[in-house]
Amino acid sequence: MTSRTHLALAASAGACALALAFTAPATTALADEQDKAMVSVFHGVPGLTVDVYANGDELLSDFKPGTVTDPKSLDAGTYDIQVFKAGQGPDGTPAIEKEVEVPKGANATIAAHLSADGEPQLTAFVNDVSKVDAGKSRLTVRHVAAAPAVDVRAGGQPVFKGLENPKQDSAVVDSGTVSADVVLAGTDTVAIGPADLDLKEGTSNIVYAWGSAEDKNLALTSQTLSGTETAGPRE
């Protein structure tokens, strides 16, 4: 059954390799840019190399787990996203399917991942790349693993507590290199990490906790956005 997700925010930062072919007269270039969004795709389903289709067109092939695509411009609108085991689309049965509406000016990441119960699903996240103060960066953690609620620590200190799948939390922190790990909520039991994160000044840094606790393949994947990847016109 196909479900629907609506990304209800205007310009934020995003990512995607869902690039559709597009041509237009020069006189309409500015209007066309304003009808775009920035989208990226994260693959967080362990052990499954996939092909990704949007509205029946192949967008990504042999997409491997733990990979996140670079931000790309995408026409705003509604997309039927289908994820197939590599080589089995588009006539086979998709492993995951969801209708995703991307509004004008949005900046987002579409994540293929496991639910808390281990079922493959798609979740669309809006990326915040608004400006941060000097010496700071933004850290966002997204829980997209088949695992219970977790706490996320940086330098041994909890930054986010009780984070559940498929939720996210964000904070502005000091820039620099920080050692991060993920522990079971309310405990010191390390589930993932530690891993060093390079939080450069002025960037938005997104960390995906993905995989399966039962299968013992939990992992972290990071995505860094510069804060300039907006869908609208640039000066």
PAZAPA-4460 file (N, C-alpha, C; in steps of 0.05 Angstrom, whole numbers, plus 32768, in hexadecimal, padded with zeros to 4 digits):
% residues 235
    n_x    n_y    n_z   ca_x   ca_y   ca_z    c_x    c_y    c_z   seq   type   mol
   8011   7FE8   8000   8000   8000   8000   8011   8019   8000     1      M     A
   800A   802C   7FEF   801A   8044   7FED   8010   8058   8001     2      T     A
   8023   8064   8011   801C   8079   8024   8027   8094   8019     3      S     A
   8020   80AA   8028   8027   80C4   801E   8035   80D4   8034     4      R     A
   804B   80E1   802C   8059   80F3   803F   805A   810E   8033     5      T     A
   8054   8123   8043   8055   813E   803A   806B   814D   8049     6      H     A
   807D   8159   803B   8093   8169   8048   8089   8185   804A     7      L     A
   807E   818D   8061   8071   81A7   8063   8084   81BB   806F     8      A     A
   8098   81C3   8060   80AA   81D9   8068   80B4   81E6   804F     9      L     A
   80BC   81FF   8051   80C9   820C   803B   80E6   8209   803E    10      A     A
   80F6   821A   8030   8112   8215   802C   8121   820D   8045    11      A     A
   812E   81F6   8044   8141   81EB   8057   8156   81DF   8047    12      S     A
   8169   81CF   8054   817E   81C4   8043   8178   81A7   803D    13      A     A
   8181   819D   8026   8179   8182   801F   818D   8173   800F    14      G     A
   8183   815D   8002   8195   814D   7FF3   8185   8139   7FE1    15      A     A
   8192   812E   7FCB   8186   8119   7FBA   8196   8113   7FA2    16      C     A
   8193   80FC   7F97   819D   80F7   7F7C   8185   80F0   7F6B    17      A     A
   816E   80FB   7F72   8156   80F7   7F62   8154   810D   7F4D    18      L     A
   8167   810D   7F3A   8168   8123   7F27   8157   811B   7F0E    19      A     A
   8142   812B   7F09   8131   8126   7EF1   813B   8137   7EDA    20      L     A
   8138   812D   7EC2   8140   813D   7EAA   812E   8156   7EA9    21      A     A
   813A   816D   7EA2   812B   8186   7EA2   8137   8199   7E8E    22      F     A
   8126   81A4   7E7C   812E   81B9   7E6A   8119   81CF   7E6A    23      T     A
   8121   81E8   7E67   810D   81FE   7E67   8119   8216   7E59    24      A     A
   8109   8228   7E4F   8113   8240   7E42   8120   8252   7E57    25      P     A
   8134   8261   7E4E   8143   8272   7E60   8131   8286   7E6E    26      A     A
   811C   828F   7E61   810B   82A4   7E6C   80FB   829A   7E85    27      T     A
   80F9   827F   7E88   80EB   8274   7E9F   80FD   8268   7EB3    28      T     A
   8117   826C   7EB1   812A   825E   7EC2   8126   8265   7EDF    29      A     A
   8121   827F   7EE6   811E   8287   7F01   8105   827A   7F0E    30      L     A
   80EF   827B   7EFF   80D6   826F   7F09   80DA   8251   7F0D    31      A     A
   80E8   8244   7EFB   80ED   8227   7EFD   80FD   8221   7F16    32      D     A
   8112   8231   7F1B   8122   822C   7F33   8112   822E   7F4C    33      E     A
   80FF   8240   7F4D   80EE   8244   7F65   80DA   822D   7F68    34      Q     A
   80D6   821D   7F53   80C4   8206   7F55   80D4   81EC   7F5C    35      D     A
   80ED   81EF   7F63   80FE   81D8   7F69   8100   81D2   7F87    36      K     A
   810A   81BB   7F8D   8111   81B3   7FA9   812C   81A6   7FA8    37      A     A
   8139   81A4   7FBF   8152   8195   7FC1   814C   817C   7FD1    38      M     A
   8154   8165   7FC5   814D   814C   7FD2   8165   8139   7FD0    39      V     A
   816A   812A   7FE6   817E   8115   7FE5   8171   80FB   7FEF    40      S     A
   817F   80E5   7FEB   8174   80CB   7FF3   8189   80BD   8005    41      V     A
   817F   80B2   801B   8190   80A2   802D   8186   8085   802C    42      F     A
   8198   8072   802A   8191   8055   802A   819B   8049   8044    43      H     A
   8188   8041   8054   818E   8036   806E   8182   801B   8074    44      G     A
   817D   800B   805F   8173   7FF0   8062   818A   7FDD   805E    45      V     A
   8193   7FD0   8074   81AB   7FBF   8072   81A8   7FA7   805F    46      P     A
   81BE   7FA0   8052   81BE   7F88   8042   81AE   7F88   8029    47      G     A
   81A6   7FA0   801F   8195   7FA1   8008   819F   7FB7   7FF5    48      L     A
   81AB   7FB0   7FDF   81B2   7FC3   7FCA   819A   7FC7   7FB9    49      T     A
   8193   7FE1   7FB3   8179   7FE6   7FA7   817C   7FF8   7F8F    50      V     A
   8166   7FF8   7F7F   8161   800C   7F6A   8149   801D   7F73    51      D     A
   814B   8037   7F6F   8136   8049   7F78   8129   8056   7F60    52      V     A
   810E   8055   7F60   80FE   8060   7F4A   80EC   8076   7F55    53      Y     A
   80E7   808A   7F45   80D4   809F   7F4B   80C1   80A3   7F33    54      A     A
   80A7   809F   7F38   8093   80A1   7F23   809A   808F   7F0B    55      N     A
   80A6   8078   7F11   80AC   8064   7EFD   80C7   8067   7EEF    56      G     A
   80D6   807D   7EF5   80F0   8081   7EE9   8106   807A   7EFD    57      D     A
   811A   806B   7EF3   8131   8064   7F04   8142   807C   7F0B    58      E     A
   8146   8080   7F24   8156   8097   7F2D   8171   808F   7F39    59      L     A
   8171   8079   7F46   818A   806E   7F52   818C   8051   7F4D    60      L     A
   81A3   8047   7F46   81A7   802A   7F42   81BE   8021   7F53    61      S     A
   81BC   8007   7F5C   81D0   7FFB   7F6D   81D8   800D   7F84    62      D     A
   81C3   8017   7F92   81C6   8029   7FA8   81CB   8018   7FC1    63      F     A
   81E2   801C   7FCE   81EB   800B   7FE4   81E3   8016   7FFF    64      K     A
   81DF   8004   8013   81D8   800D   802E   81EE   801F   803A    65      P     A
   81E5   8033   8049   81F8   8045   8056   8200   805D   8044    66      G     A
   81F3   805F   802D   81FA   8074   801A   81E6   808B   801B    67      T     A
   81EF   80A3   8019   81DD   80BA   8017   81E7   80CB   7FFF    68      V     A
   81D4   80D3   7FEE   81DB   80E1   7FD5   81E0   80FE   7FDA    69      T     A
   81ED   810B   7FC7   81F1   8128   7FC8   81D7   8136   7FC2    70      D     A
   81D5   814F   7FCB   81BD   815F   7FC5   81BA   8164   7FA7    71      P     A
   81A2   8160   7F9D   819C   8166   7F81   8181   8175   7F7F    72      K     A
   817E   8184   7F6A   8165   8193   7F65   8150   8180   7F59    73      S     A
   8138   8182   7F63   8122   8171   7F5B   8109   8182   7F58    74      L     A
   80FA   817D   7F43   80E0   818B   7F3F   80CE   8186   7F57    75      D     A
   80C2   819B   7F62   80AE   8198   7F77   8097   8188   7F6C    76      A     A
   808A   8179   7F7E   8073   8169   7F75   8071   814F   7F85    77      G     A
   8060   813D   7F7C   805B   8124   7F89   8069   810D   7F7A    78      T     A
   8077   80FD   7F89   8087   80E7   7F7D   807F   80CC   7F8A    79      Y     A
   807A   80B8   7F79   8077   809D   7F82   8093   8091   7F83    80      D     A
   809E   808F   7F9B   80B9   8084   7F9F   80B7   8066   7FA3    81      I     A
   80C5   8056   7F93   80C6   8039   7F95   80E3   8031   7F98    82      Q     A
   80E7   801F   7FAB   8102   8014   7FB0   8101   7FF6   7FAB    83      V     A
   8111   7FED   7F97   8112   7FD1   7F90   812D   7FC5   7F97    84      F     A
   812D   7FAC   7F9D   8147   7F9D   7F9E   8154   7FA1   7F83    85      K     A
   816E   7FA6   7F83   817C   7FAC   7F6A   8176   7F98   7F54    86      A     A
   816E   7FA3   7F3C   8169   7F92   7F25   814C   7F87   7F24    87      G     A
   813B   7F8D   7F38   8120   7F81   7F38   810A   7F95   7F2F    88      Q     A
   8111   7FAE   7F2B   80FD   7FC2   7F24   80FD   7FC6   7F06    89      G     A
   80E9   7FD4   7EFB   80D1   7FDE   7F09   80B9   7FCC   7F08    90      P     A
   80BC   7FB4   7EFD   80A5   7FA3   7EFA   80A0   7F90   7F11    91      D     A
   80B4   7F8F   7F24   80B1   7F7E   7F3B   80A2   7F8C   7F51    92      G     A
   80A2   7F80   7F68   8095   7F8B   7F80   80A9   7F9B   7F90    93      T     A
   80A4   7FB6   7F94   80B7   7FC6   7FA3   80BA   7FBD   7FC0    94      P     A
   80D3   7FBF   7FCA   80D8   7FB9   7FE6   80CC   7FCF   7FF7    95      A     A
   80CC   7FE8   7FED   80C0   7FFF   7FFB   80B3   8010   7FE6    96      I     A
   809C   801C   7FEC   808E   802E   7FDA   8080   8043   7FEB    97      E     A
   8083   805C   7FE3   8075   8072   7FF1   8072   808A   7FDE    98      K     A
   805B   8098   7FE1   8057   80B0   7FD2   8061   80C8   7FE3    99      E     A
   8074   80D7   7FD7   8081   80ED   7FE5   807B   8107   7FD6   100      V     A
   8070   811A   7FE5   806B   8135   7FD9   8081   8148   7FE1   101      E     A
   808E   8153   7FCE   80A4   8166   7FD3   809B   8182   7FCA   102      V     A
   8097   8194   7FDC   808D   81AF   7FD5   80A3   81C1   7FCB   103      P     A
   809C   81D7   7FBE   80AF   81EA   7FB4   80C1   81F4   7FCB   104      K     A
   80DB   81F6   7FC5   80EE   8201   7FD8   80F7   81EF   7FEE   105      G     A
   80EB   81D7   7FF0   80F3   81C4   8005   810F   81BA   8001   106      A     A
   811C   81B3   8017   8136   81A6   8017   8134   818E   8029   107      N     A
   8137   8176   801E   8130   815E   802D   8141   8147   8027   108      A     A
   8140   8133   8038   814C   8119   8033   8136   8103   8036   109      T     A
   8135   80F2   8022   8123   80DB   8023   8133   80C3   802D   110      I     A
   812B   80B7   8043   813A   80A1   804F   812B   8087   804B   111      A     A
   8139   8073   803F   812F   8058   803E   813C   8049   8055   112      A     A
   812C   803F   8068   8138   8034   8080   8125   801F   808D   113      H     A
   812D   8014   80A4   811C   8001   80B2   810C   8010   80C8   114      L     A
   80F4   8007   80CC   80E4   8011   80E3   80EF   8005   80FC   115      S     A
   80E5   800E   8113   80ED   8003   812D   80E9   7FE5   812E   116      A     A
   80D5   7FDB   811F   80CF   7FBE   811E   80DD   7FAF   8108   117      D     A
   80EE   7FBD   80F9   80FE   7FB0   80E4   80F1   7FAF   80C9   118      G     A
   80DC   7FBE   80C4   80CF   7FBE   80AA   80DA   7FD5   8099   119      E     A
   80E0   7FD0   807F   80EA   7FE6   806E   80D6   7FFB   806A   120      P     A
   80DE   8015   806B   80CC   802B   8067   80DB   8043   805C   121      Q     A
   80CC   8057   8053   80D7   8070   804A   80CE   8087   805C   122      L     A
   80E0   8098   8064   80DA   80AF   8074   80E7   80C8   8067   123      T     A
   80D8   80DD   8064   80E2   80F6   8058   80E8   810A   806F   124      A     A
   8100   8114   806F   8109   8127   8084   810F   8142   8077   125      F     A
   8107   8158   8083   8110   8173   807B   812A   8179   8088   126      V     A
   813D   8184   8078   8158   818A   8082   815A   81A8   8089   127      N     A
   8163   81AE   80A1   8166   81CA   80AA   8182   81D3   80A4   128      D     A
   8185   81E7   8091   819F   81F2   808C   819F   8210   8090   129      V     A
   818E   8219   80A2   818E   8235   80A9   81A9   823D   80B6   130      S     A
   81B0   8256   80B5   81CA   8260   80BE   81CD   825B   80DC   131      K     A
   81E6   8254   80E4   81EC   8251   8100   8202   8266   8107   132      V     A
   8205   826C   8121   8219   8280   8129   8235   8277   8124   133      D     A
   8247   828A   8123   8264   8284   811F   826E   8270   8134   134      A     A
   827E   825D   812B   8289   8249   813D   8276   8232   8143   135      G     A
   825F   8232   8136   824A   821E   813C   8244   820D   8123   136      K     A
   8238   81F6   8127   822D   81E6   8111   8213   81D9   811C   137      S     A
   8203   81CF   810A   81EB   81C2   8112   81EE   81A3   8110   138      R     A
   81E5   8196   8125   81E7   8179   8126   81CA   816E   8128   139      L     A
   81C3   815D   8115   81A9   814F   8115   81AD   8131   8115   140      T     A
   819F   8123   8126   81A1   8106   8127   8185   80FA   8120   141      V     A
   8185   80E7   810D   816D   80DA   8104   816E   80BC   810B   142      R     A
   815B   80B3   811B   8159   8097   8123   8149   8088   810E   143      H     A
   8157   8079   80FD   8149   806A   80E8   8152   804C   80E9   144      V     A
   8157   8042   8101   8160   8027   8105   814A   8016   8111   145      A     A
   814B   7FFC   810C   813A   7FE9   811A   8146   7FE5   8136   146      A     A
   813F   7FF7   8148   814B   7FF7   8163   8139   8008   8175   147      A     A
   813B   8003   818F   812A   8013   81A2   8134   8030   81A4   148      P     A
   8128   803F   81B5   812F   805B   81B9   814C   805D   81C2   149      A     A
   815A   8072   81BA   8176   8075   81C0   817C   8092   81CA   150      V     A
   8193   8094   81D8   819F   80AE   81DE   81B7   80B1   81CC   151      D     A
   81BC   80CA   81C4   81D4   80CF   81B3   81E6   80E1   81C4   152      V     A
   8200   80D9   81C5   8213   80E7   81D6   8229   80F3   81C4   153      R     A
   8232   810A   81CB   8249   8117   81BE   825E   811D   81D4   154      A     A
   8276   8113   81D0   828A   8116   81E5   8282   810A   81FF   155      G     A
   8272   80F4   81FE   826A   80E7   8216   8252   80F3   8224   156      G     A
   8248   810A   821B   8231   8117   8227   8218   8115   8215   157      Q     A
   8201   810E   8221   81E9   810B   8211   81E1   8126   8204   158      P     A
   81DC   8124   81EA   81D3   813C   81DB   81B5   8139   81D5   159      V     A
   81AD   8120   81CD   8191   811A   81C7   8189   8102   81D8   160      F     A
   8172   8103   81E4   8169   80EE   81F6   814E   80E2   81EC   161      K     A
   814C   80C7   81EF   8132   80BA   81E9   8129   80BC   81CC   162      G     A
   813C   80BC   81B9   8135   80BF   819D   812A   80A5   8192   163      L     A
   8113   80A6   8186   8106   808E   817B   8105   808E   815D   164      E     A
   8103   8077   8151   8100   8073   8134   80E3   807B   812C   165      N     A
   80DE   808C   8118   80F0   8099   8106   80F3   80B7   810C   166      P     A
   80F9   80BD   8125   80FB   80D9   812D   8117   80E5   8129   167      K     A
   8119   80FF   812B   8132   810D   8129   8134   8123   813F   168      Q     A
   814C   812B   8145   814F   8141   8158   8167   8151   814F   169      D     A
   8168   816B   8155   817D   817C   814B   8185   8191   8160   170      S     A
   819F   8199   815E   81A9   81AD   8170   81C0   81BC   8163   171      A     A
   81C4   81D5   816A   81DB   81E4   8161   81F1   81E0   8176   172      V     A
   8209   81D7   816C   821F   81D0   817E   8239   81DE   8175   173      V     A
   824D   81DD   8186   8267   81E7   817E   8272   81D8   8166   174      D     A
   827E   81E5   8153   828B   81D8   813D   82A5   81CA   8146   175      S     A
   82AE   81B7   8136   82C6   81A8   813E   82C1   818A   813C   176      G     A
   82D5   817A   8143   82D2   815E   8142   82C8   8153   815D   177      T     A
   82B4   8143   815C   82A8   8138   8175   82A4   811A   8172   178      V     A
   82A9   810C   8188   82A4   80EF   8188   8288   80EA   8191   179      S     A
   8278   80DC   8180   825C   80D7   8185   8257   80BA   8187   180      A     A
   8244   80B2   8198   823B   8097   8199   821D   8097   819F   181      D     A
   8211   807F   819C   81F4   807B   81A0   81F1   8065   81B5   182      V     A
   81E2   806C   81CA   81DE   8058   81E0   81C0   8053   81E2   183      V     A
   81B9   803C   81EE   819D   8036   81F3   8192   804B   8207   184      L     A
   817A   8055   8202   8170   806C   8212   8171   8066   8230   185      A     A
   817D   8079   823F   817E   8078   825B   8194   8066   8266   186      G     A
   81A6   805C   8254   81BB   804A   825D   81D6   8054   8252   187      T     A
   81EB   8045   8259   8205   8049   824E   820D   8033   823A   188      D     A
   81F9   8024   8232   81FE   800D   821F   8201   8018   8203   189      T     A
   8219   8017   81F8   821E   8022   81DE   8213   8010   81C8   190      V     A
   8202   801B   81B7   81F6   800C   81A0   8206   8012   8187   191      A     A
   8210   802A   8183   821F   8032   816B   8235   8045   8173   192      I     A
   824D   8041   8167   8263   8053   816B   8277   804A   8180   193      G     A
   8288   805C   8188   8289   8078   8181   8293   807E   8165   194      P     A
   828C   8095   815A   8296   809E   8140   829C   80BB   8141   195      A     A
   82B1   80C4   8134   82B9   80E0   8133   82A9   80EF   811E   196      D     A
   829D   8105   8126   828E   8116   8114   829D   8130   8111   197      L     A
   82A1   8138   80F8   82AF   8151   80F2   829A   8166   80EC   198      D     A
   8294   8177   8100   827E   818A   80FE   828B   81A5   80F6   199      L     A
   828C   81AB   80DD   8298   81C3   80D3   8285   81DB   80D8   200      K     A
   8292   81F2   80DD   8283   820A   80E3   826F   8211   80CD   201      E     A
   8257   8217   80D5   8242   8220   80C2   8234   820A   80B3   202      G     A
   823B   81F0   80B8   822E   81DA   80AA   8217   81CF   80BA   203      T     A
   8206   81C0   80AB   81F1   81B0   80B7   81F9   8193   80B4   204      S     A
   81FB   8184   80CA   8205   8169   80CA   81F0   8156   80D3   205      N     A
   81E9   8142   80C3   81D4   812F   80C9   81E0   8114   80CC   206      I     A
   81D9   8107   80E2   81E3   80EC   80E8   81CC   80D9   80E8   207      V     A
   81CE   80C3   80D8   81B9   80AF   80D7   81C2   8097   80E7   208      Y     A
   81B3   808F   80FC   81B7   8076   810A   81A5   8061   80FC   209      A     A
   81B1   804D   80EF   81A2   803B   80DE   81AB   801E   80E2   210      W     A
   819C   800C   80D6   81A2   7FF0   80D9   818F   7FE2   80EB   211      G     A
   8198   7FCB   80F6   8186   7FBA   8107   8195   7FB1   8120   212      S     A
   8189   7FB7   8137   8196   7FAE   8150   8196   7F8F   8152   213      A     A
   8180   7F83   8149   817E   7F65   814A   8193   7F58   8138   214      E     A
   8199   7F64   8121   81AD   7F59   810F   81C9   7F62   8115   215      D     A
   81CC   7F74   8129   81E6   7F7E   8131   81F5   7F8C   811B   216      K     A
   81E7   7F9C   810C   81F4   7FAB   80F6   81ED   7FC9   80F8   217      N     A
   81E9   7FD3   8110   81E4   7FEF   8113   81FC   8000   810B   218      L     A
   81F7   8017   80FE   820D   8027   80F4   8204   8044   80F3   219      A     A
   8218   8056   80EF   8213   8072   80EB   821C   807B   80CF   220      L     A
   820C   808C   80C3   8213   8099   80AA   820E   80B6   80AD   221      T     A
   8221   80C7   80A4   821E   80E4   80A7   821A   80F2   808C   222      S     A
   820B   8108   808D   8206   8119   8076   820C   8135   807E   223      Q     A
   821C   8143   806E   8224   815F   8075   8219   8171   805F   224      T     A
   820B   8186   8067   8200   819A   8055   820D   81B5   805C   225      L     A
   8214   81C3   8047   8224   81DB   804C   8214   81F3   8055   226      S     A
   81F9   81F1   8052   81E9   8209   8058   81E3   821A   8040   227      G     A
   81EE   8212   8028   81E9   8221   8010   81D9   8212   7FFC   228      T     A
   81D2   81F9   8003   81C3   81E8   7FF0   81A5   81EE   7FF2   229      E     A
   819D   8204   7FE6   8181   820C   7FE7   8175   8208   7FCB   230      T     A
   815A   8205   7FCA   814E   81FF   7FB1   8149   8218   7FA0   231      A     A
   8149   822F   7FAC   8143   8248   7F9D   815C   8253   7F8F   232      G     A
   8159   826A   7F81   816E   8276   7F72   8185   827F   7F84   233      P     A
   819D   827D   7F7A   81B5   8286   7F88   81BF   82A1   7F7C   234      R     A
   81CB   82B1   7F8D   81D6   82CA   7F83   81F0   82C5   7F75   235      E     A
***
